[in-house]
Amino acid sequence: MNEWLNHPSMKDMDPLKLELIKNAAKRTEGKSGKSLAPIMMSLITGAQKNGIRFTPDEMTMVISILKEGKSKEEQEQIENMVNMVMAYARRK
């Protein structure tokens, strides 16, 4: 499950961002698609409170982590949830 820790883009990532991603990955383990929304919101709002902004590539990686090991249907739910959360975050 934690193969993503060895991803080349993780090597140069800001340690604060990396910690937020690790926390999100730990919190999403065993969760279904719909229950991921609060975790994703927490990740985004926690980052924003600390002045941290994720790049599009970093967000793609986080979403990939969230989708890992999930069914096709759950992956679609995650995509829909992420789109909703991102739209909400842009309004803030």
N, C-alpha and C positions, 0 to 999 in steps of 0.2 A: 504493500500500500504506500510506502514512503519512498518509492523510487524517484519521485519528483524532487526529493532533496538533492539528488545527484544531477539534476538538469543543469546544463551549462549556464543558463541565465540566473540561476540561484547563486552562483559563485560571487558575482559582483553586486548582488542586491543589498540595498540598505538594510542593516541589521534590524531596525525597527519594523520595516515592512516584512522582512522574513519572519520575525516573531509573530506578527499579526497573522500571516498566512499559516504558520504552523499551528497557531491557536485555532484558527478557523477549520483547518484540516482535522484537528483532534476533536473539535466540537461537532463536526459533520459525520464522523464515523458512525455508520449504522443508521443514519437518518434517511428518511424518504424525501423525495423531491419537494413536497409542500412544506415540510418542517424546516427546510433550509432557509426560507426567507428571513426569519428573525436573526439567524446566524450571519447571513450576508449583510443585513442592515447593521448589525452590531460591528461587523468588520469595517464597513464603510464609515459609519459615524465615529467609531473609535479612531480610525485613521484621520478623519477630518478634524476631530477635536485636538489631535496632536499635530495638525498642520501637514499631514502626510497625504500625498496624492499619488495614486497608482497610475502608471502609464497604461495605454491600451494593451500592450504586450503582457504586462504584469497581470492585468485583469483577465486576459485570456488564459493565462497560466492558472490563476486562482479558480476560474470556472472549470478548467480541465481537472483540477484536483477534486473539486466538488462532484464532478461527474464520474470519477473513477469508481469502477465496480458497480455502477448503477445500470438498471435496465434502460432500454431505448426510450420507453415511456417516461421514466424518471428523468432521463437526460433532457427530454423535451420540456418537462415541468421545470427543471432547473433553468433552462434557457428562458422560458417565459417569466419565471420569477426574477431572474437577473435583469431582464429587460425592464420589468416593473420597478425593481429596486433602483436601477440606474436612472430611470426617468424621475423617480422621487428624489434621488440625491441631486440631480441637476437642478431641481426646483429650489433646493435649500441654499 
